[in-house]
């Protein structure tokens, strides 16, 4: 397929990242508000349910639904046509498979939003009280189902390890700042680079806890030990200075929301963008060379 034939993927990508940014803005924002009122941080389902019950929340929820569909579509076409130029070798194919899986996972958030909007799933908001919500229950149900398969505990354990690997990728991405090769260079992306890194580290921490909980569920043969974002918040809350840790992570997730919005505005698609666009990585490297 010719390069220009895929130019339509750019607005799909931007809509997808914007929707993803809204999700984490809602989760972090509602969680911080709940903590401020003396409650607990909320998982994705609980936060979206509270959003649906708030003034104008249905509009934002509909935008999240569309955004998650766009993000899933973007990731799948990115994987098929290698728009991020990962390559066709073993490492590149692994990255492309991971990209596609990431997109499909985000369909679950679209399904939650759809249920709240059109299936009456938002009657039970949990403002200020619950941290798990329907998301953890759905994950536990899925883990329970898989555990009933032959070798189910091993499968769940492998899934937990894969999730931990994804967390490691987010940490690596933040530490090495590999995302810079996909962002156009401008004053905003240069000056806010620290916040983008912090957001990736916070997201990596949440994903790592989720992976650990899934792995623990496999080890104990207890599906109820698994948990999503709400489960990660609950686990943090039970640690020393837990509420402080949750607040720190929520603030970090606001940074990840910013990371998503920045990608929505300034992300470059290597196989669609022209060669005349300067990336953030290239600009910072040029500055480093000039300083030596």
Secondary structure, 3 states (H helix, E strand, C coil): CCHHHHCHHHHHHHHHHHHHHHHHHHHHHHHHHHHHCCCCCCCHHHHHHHHHCCCCHHHHHHHHHHHHHHHHHHHHHHHHHCCCCCCCCHHHHHHHHHHHHHHHHHHHHHHHHHHHHHCCCCCCCCCCCCCCHHHHHHHHHHHHHHHCCCCHHHHHHHHHHHHHHHHHHHHHHHHHCHHHHHEECCHHHHHCHHHHHHHHHHHHHHHHHHHHHHHHHHHHCCHHHCCCHHHHHHHHHCCCCHHHHHHHHHHHHHHHHHHHHHHHHHECCCCCCCCCCCEHHHHHHHHHHHHC
